């Protein structure tokens, strides 16, 4: 049986130590406390700012996507993906173009 000493292990990472100012420096001590211990108002302000930023980002994405392409993910089995990749290579087109044409053909054939 092997003992723990026989296993090679990497040394642990040292964690960053936050040094606090000297006890005589009251201004710096209060600043350090403010940095280390956020007040009760900060999380709410951060949430509001984060919420506003994410809402603005969603609106910007929607505006950019008007008239643009929309994406669909398709799970393919390994053999079908291989055949699609081979067809794209042999016809010198992308797999996306082949998928788009196939979907259009299917929709047109079935009257959608």
C-alpha positions as CSV (number, residue, x, y, z in Angstrom):
1,X,0.0,0.0,0.0
2,X,1.2,3.5,-0.8
3,X,1.5,6.3,1.8
4,X,0.7,9.9,1.2
5,X,4.4,10.9,1.3
6,X,5.0,8.8,-1.9
7,X,2.7,10.9,-4.0
8,X,4.1,13.9,-5.8
9,X,2.0,17.0,-5.1
10,X,2.2,20.6,-6.3
11,X,2.7,23.3,-3.7
12,X,-0.5,25.2,-2.8
13,X,-1.0,28.7,-4.2
14,X,-0.4,31.4,-1.7
15,X,-3.5,33.6,-1.1
16,X,-3.2,37.3,-1.4
17,X,-3.0,38.9,2.0
18,X,-4.7,42.3,2.4
19,X,-2.6,44.4,4.8
20,X,-4.5,46.8,7.1
21,X,-3.0,50.2,7.8
22,X,-1.3,50.9,11.1
23,X,-3.5,51.5,14.1
24,X,-2.4,55.2,14.4
25,X,-3.6,56.1,10.9
26,X,-7.4,56.4,11.4
27,X,-8.2,57.8,8.0
28,X,-6.5,55.0,6.1
29,X,-8.0,52.4,8.5
30,X,-11.6,53.6,7.8
31,X,-10.8,53.6,4.0
32,X,-9.5,50.1,4.3
33,X,-12.6,49.0,6.2
34,X,-14.8,50.6,3.5
35,X,-13.0,48.7,0.8
36,X,-13.0,45.4,2.6
37,X,-16.5,45.6,4.0
38,X,-19.0,47.1,1.6
39,X,-21.8,49.1,3.2
40,X,-25.4,48.1,3.0
41,X,-26.1,50.5,0.2
42,X,-23.4,49.3,-2.2
43,X,-24.9,45.9,-3.1
44,X,-28.3,47.5,-4.0
45,X,-26.5,50.2,-6.0
46,X,-24.5,47.6,-7.8
47,X,-27.6,45.5,-8.5
48,X,-29.4,48.5,-10.0
49,X,-26.4,49.5,-12.1
50,X,-25.9,45.9,-13.2
51,X,-29.6,45.5,-14.0
52,X,-29.6,48.8,-15.9
53,X,-26.5,47.8,-17.9
54,X,-27.9,44.3,-18.7
55,X,-31.2,45.9,-19.8
56,X,-29.4,48.3,-22.1
57,X,-27.3,45.5,-23.5
58,X,-30.4,43.5,-24.3
59,X,-32.1,46.4,-26.0
60,X,-28.9,47.1,-28.0
61,X,-28.8,43.5,-29.1
62,X,-32.4,43.5,-30.1
63,X,-31.9,46.7,-32.2
64,X,-28.9,45.2,-33.9
65,X,-30.7,41.9,-34.6
66,X,-33.6,43.6,-36.4
67,X,-33.4,42.4,-40.0
68,X,-30.3,40.3,-39.2
69,X,-29.9,36.5,-39.1
70,X,-31.4,34.4,-36.3
71,X,-29.6,31.3,-35.2
72,X,-30.9,27.8,-34.6
73,X,-28.9,25.0,-32.9
74,X,-29.3,21.5,-34.2
75,X,-28.1,18.4,-32.5
76,X,-26.8,15.9,-35.1
77,X,-25.6,12.4,-34.6
78,X,-22.0,11.7,-35.5
79,X,-22.6,10.1,-38.9
80,X,-24.9,12.9,-40.1
81,X,-22.4,15.6,-39.0
82,X,-19.6,13.7,-40.8
83,X,-21.7,13.5,-44.0
84,X,-22.6,17.2,-43.7
85,X,-19.0,18.1,-43.3
86,X,-18.0,16.0,-46.2
87,X,-20.7,17.5,-48.4
88,X,-19.6,21.0,-47.5
89,X,-16.0,20.2,-48.3
90,X,-16.8,18.5,-51.6
91,X,-19.1,21.3,-52.8
92,X,-16.8,24.0,-51.4
93,X,-19.6,25.6,-49.4
94,X,-20.2,26.0,-45.7
95,X,-22.2,23.6,-43.6
96,X,-24.4,26.6,-42.7
97,X,-25.3,27.2,-46.4
98,X,-26.2,23.6,-46.9
99,X,-28.4,23.6,-43.7
100,X,-30.2,26.8,-44.8
101,X,-30.9,25.4,-48.2
102,X,-32.2,22.1,-46.7
103,X,-34.5,23.9,-44.3
104,X,-35.8,26.2,-47.1
105,X,-36.5,23.2,-49.3
106,X,-38.3,21.4,-46.5
107,X,-40.5,24.4,-45.7
108,X,-41.3,25.0,-49.3
109,X,-42.1,21.4,-50.0
110,X,-44.4,21.2,-47.0
111,X,-46.1,24.5,-47.7
112,X,-44.9,26.5,-44.8
